[in-house]
Amino acid sequence: MNLETQLKNTTIDFNNYAKKFFLSKRDGTALWNAMNYGVVNGGKRVRPFLIIELSKILKIKKINYMRLALASELVHAYSLIHDDLPGMDNDDLRRGKPTTHKKFGEAVAILAGNSLLTLAFELLSDSKTHINPNIRLKLINNLAKMSGQNGLAGGQSLDLLYEKKNVSMKEIIMMHDLKTAKLFEFCMLSPLILSGTNTLAREREYRKYGKNFGLIFQATDDLLDYEGKKYITGKKTQKDLKKNKGSIIKYKTSKEVKVYCQNLADGATIKTKVFRSPENIFNKLIYNIINRVS
C-alpha cells in the first residue's frame, strides 16, 4: 500500500471514530456543537496517523490506541480554535470554512477550546485507554508537559511575542519546537508508553523523530503561508508577512527551507534502527511532508 492510500484510509477510519465518539457525547448545547465543529470539521489528521501506525507496529489494541489518537487531536483542535481568536491570530477561515468563533461566537469558541483540552485528559485517565493506572498517569503527565507552558501554549505565547520584533533564527526554532514539535513528540512517545515497551534508547529515537517531524511541519507551514495558495491551504496566506511575525522565511529562502527540512529528515532517520529503511512508513512520511502543499 502506498503512502497516499494509507494516509487516506487511516484518516477515514479516524474520522469515523471521532464522529461516533462525539455523537455519544451529544447534548444539543451550543458548546457541544462548537466542540464537535472544531474537531470533525476536516483536517489532515497527521497526529492521529503517527499514533495509529506506530501503535499497529507495537501491536497495541485498537480500542486503546484510537483513544490515544483522539486525545492528541483534541489538543490540536483546541489550539487551533484559540489560535484563530481575535486576541491571537484573528482568522476567519480554517480548512476552507468559517473558524469556530466566526460560527459560534468568541465566548463559546473559548469554552469549546477549553473543553476539548480537558476532554483529552478525561480520555487518557479512563481505564478504557489502559488498565494500568501508572501507564495512564505517565500519558497524562507527558501530554500536560507538552501542551502547557513548556510546550504548545508556551510556543503560542512566543509566536505572539515575536510579532513586529527582531528575533534570532535560534529563537524562531525554539518557538517551532514548543508550538508544534512538542505535540508531535508526544504522538511518537505515547504509543511506546501505552505498549509498556519503552526503553531509553527507543525513547530517544522516537522523541527525535517526533521533534524533527514537528520542526519540518512548522517550517513548511511558514513556507506555505509565504507562497501557498488560499484555495489549496483552506486558510488565508501571507498572514505572517503582513503581521511581521517570527517566521523562518525571515532568515531562509524557499530553497534553503527545503534544505533545512531535508537535513532534519535525515537526522531523524538515517542513523536510527527503526526509521532508516526507505520502506518504513515513517521514513516515507517525513520526507513527503517537506513538499506538502496544504
C-alpha positions in Angstrom: 0.0 0.0 0.0 1.4 3.4 -1.0 1.7 6.3 1.5 -1.2 8.3 -0.1 -3.6 5.4 0.2 -2.5 4.6 3.7 -3.0 8.2 4.8 -6.4 8.3 3.2 -7.6 5.0 4.8 -6.3 5.9 8.2 -7.9 9.3 8.1 -11.3 7.8 7.1 -11.0 5.3 10.0 -10.1 8.0 12.5 -12.8 10.4 11.3 -15.4 7.8 11.7 -14.2 7.0 15.2 -14.2 10.7 16.1 -17.7 11.3 14.8 -19.0 8.3 16.6 -17.3 9.5 19.9 -18.8 13.0 19.6 -22.2 11.7 18.8 -22.1 9.7 22.1 -21.4 13.0 23.9 -24.1 15.0 22.1 -26.3 17.0 24.4 -27.8 19.6 22.0 -25.9 22.6 23.5 -24.1 25.3 21.6 -20.9 24.2 23.4 -21.2 20.7 22.1 -21.9 21.9 18.6 -18.8 24.1 18.7 -16.6 21.3 20.1 -17.8 18.9 17.5 -17.3 21.5 14.7 -13.8 22.2 15.9 -12.8 18.5 15.7 -14.8 16.8 12.9 -14.6 19.8 10.5 -11.8 18.3 8.4 -8.1 18.3 8.9 -5.1 16.3 7.8 -5.1 14.1 10.9 -1.3 13.7 10.8 -1.0 13.4 14.6 -3.5 10.6 14.8 -1.8 8.9 11.8 1.5 8.8 13.7 -0.1 7.3 16.8 -2.2 4.8 14.9 0.5 3.5 12.6 3.1 3.3 15.4 0.6 1.5 17.6 0.0 -1.1 14.9 3.7 -1.8 14.8 3.8 -2.1 18.6 0.7 -4.4 18.4 -1.4 -2.2 20.7 -5.2 -3.0 20.6 -7.3 -0.6 18.5 -9.7 0.1 21.4 -6.7 1.6 23.3 -4.7 3.4 20.5 -7.8 5.1 19.0 -8.5 6.9 22.3 -4.9 8.0 22.4 -5.1 9.3 18.8 -8.3 11.2 19.6 -6.7 12.8 22.7 -3.9 14.1 20.6 -6.3 15.6 18.0 -8.4 17.1 20.7 -5.4 19.1 22.0 -4.5 20.1 18.4 -8.2 21.2 17.7 -8.3 23.2 21.0 -5.1 25.0 20.0 -6.4 25.9 16.5 -9.7 27.3 17.9 -7.8 29.5 20.3 -5.1 30.4 17.8 -7.9 31.7 15.4 -9.4 34.0 18.1 -9.4 37.8 17.7 -7.0 38.1 20.6 -4.5 35.9 18.9 -4.2 35.5 15.1 -7.7 36.8 14.4 -8.5 34.4 11.5 -11.9 33.9 10.0 -11.1 30.9 7.8 -9.9 27.4 8.7 -9.9 24.4 6.4 -11.8 26.4 3.9 -14.7 27.0 6.4 -15.5 29.7 9.0 -13.4 29.5 12.1 -15.2 28.3 15.3 -15.5 31.8 16.8 -16.9 33.1 13.5 -19.6 30.4 13.5 -20.4 30.2 17.2 -19.2 33.4 18.7 -16.0 34.2 20.6 -17.2 33.2 24.1 -18.4 29.8 23.0 -15.2 29.2 21.0 -13.1 29.9 24.1 -15.1 27.5 26.1 -15.1 24.9 23.3 -11.3 25.0 23.2 -11.0 24.7 27.0 -13.5 21.8 26.9 -11.6 19.9 24.2 -8.3 20.2 26.2 -9.9 18.8 29.3 -11.7 16.1 27.3 -8.3 14.9 26.1 -7.2 14.3 29.7 -10.6 12.7 30.5 -9.9 10.2 27.7 -6.4 9.4 28.9 -7.5 9.0 32.6 -10.1 6.4 31.7 -9.3 2.7 32.2 -10.5 2.0 28.7 -7.3 3.7 27.5 -5.2 1.3 29.6 -5.9 -0.9 32.6 -2.7 0.1 34.4 -3.2 3.4 36.2 0.6 4.1 36.2 0.6 3.9 32.4 -2.4 6.3 32.3 -0.6 8.7 34.7 2.5 8.7 32.6 0.5 9.5 29.4 -1.3 12.3 31.3 1.9 13.7 32.7 3.6 13.8 29.3 0.7 15.3 27.5 0.4 18.0 30.2 4.0 18.9 29.8 3.9 19.0 26.1 0.7 21.1 25.9 1.3 23.7 28.6 3.9 26.4 29.5 6.9 24.3 28.3 5.1 23.1 25.2 2.4 24.1 22.8 0.9 27.0 24.9 4.4 28.4 25.6 5.2 28.3 21.9 2.0 30.1 21.1 2.9 32.8 23.6 6.3 33.3 21.9 4.6 33.4 18.5 2.5 36.4 19.7 5.5 38.0 21.4 7.7 37.8 18.3 5.3 39.9 16.2 7.0 43.0 15.0 10.1 42.1 16.9 13.6 41.3 15.8 14.3 37.8 16.8 17.1 35.4 16.0 16.9 32.2 14.0 17.6 30.3 17.2 14.5 31.9 18.9 12.3 31.0 15.9 13.4 27.4 16.0 12.7 27.3 19.8 9.2 28.6 19.1 8.7 26.0 16.4 9.9 23.3 18.9 7.4 24.3 21.6 4.4 25.4 19.4 4.4 22.4 17.0 7.1 19.8 17.6 6.3 19.0 21.3 2.8 17.6 20.4 4.4 15.5 17.6 6.9 14.3 20.1 4.0 13.2 22.3 2.5 11.3 19.3 5.7 9.3 18.9 6.3 8.7 22.6 2.8 7.9 23.8 2.4 4.6 21.9 5.7 3.4 23.4 4.3 4.3 26.9 1.0 2.6 26.1 2.7 -0.6 25.0 4.9 -0.7 28.1 8.0 -1.4 25.9 9.7 2.0 26.2 13.5 1.8 26.8 15.7 4.9 27.0 17.3 4.1 23.6 13.9 3.6 21.9 12.5 6.7 23.6 15.4 8.8 22.3 14.9 7.7 18.7 11.1 8.2 18.8 11.4 11.6 20.5 14.0 12.7 18.0 11.7 11.7 15.1 8.7 13.5 16.6 10.8 16.6 17.2 12.3 16.8 13.8 9.0 15.9 12.2 7.4 18.8 14.0 10.2 21.3 13.1 9.7 20.3 9.4 6.0 20.6 9.7 6.2 24.1 11.1 8.9 25.3 8.7 6.8 24.1 5.8 3.8 25.8 7.4 5.8 29.1 7.4 6.7 28.4 3.7 3.0 27.7 2.8 2.0 31.0 4.5 4.5 32.8 2.3 3.9 31.2 -1.1 0.9 28.9 -0.7 -2.5 29.3 -2.4 -5.6 30.0 -0.3 -7.8 27.7 -2.4 -5.4 24.8 -1.6 -4.4 25.6 2.0 -8.0 26.4 3.1 -6.9 29.5 5.0 -5.5 33.0 4.4 -1.9 33.1 3.2 0.8 35.7 3.8 -0.7 36.5 7.2 2.7 36.1 8.9 4.3 38.5 6.4 1.6 41.2 6.9 1.9 40.9 10.7 5.7 40.8 10.6 5.6 37.6 12.7 8.6 35.5 13.6 8.9 33.2 10.6 11.7 31.1 9.2 11.2 32.9 5.9 12.9 35.9 7.5 16.2 34.0 7.5 15.9 31.5 4.8 14.9 31.4 1.1 12.4 28.8 0.0 15.2 26.6 -1.3 17.1 27.0 2.0 14.0 26.0 3.9 13.8 22.8 1.9 17.5 22.0 2.6 16.9 22.7 6.3 14.0 20.2 6.3 15.9 17.6 4.4 18.7 17.7 7.0 16.1 17.3 9.8 14.6 14.3 8.0 18.0 12.8 7.5 18.7 13.3 11.2 15.5 11.6 12.2 16.0 8.5 10.0 19.5 7.7 8.7 21.2 6.7 11.9 18.2 5.1 13.6 17.3 1.4 13.8 13.6 2.0 13.3 13.2 4.7 10.8 16.2 4.4 8.4 14.6 2.0 5.9 13.1 3.8 2.9 10.2 1.3 3.0 9.3 2.3 6.6 6.1 4.3 6.6 7.6 6.9 8.9 10.6 7.3 6.7 8.3 7.9 3.7 6.1 10.3 5.6 8.8 12.6 7.0 10.3 13.1 3.5 6.9 13.5 2.0 5.9 16.4 4.2 8.8 18.5 3.0 7.0 19.2 -0.3 3.4 19.4 1.1 1.1 21.9 -0.4 -1.5 22.2 2.4 
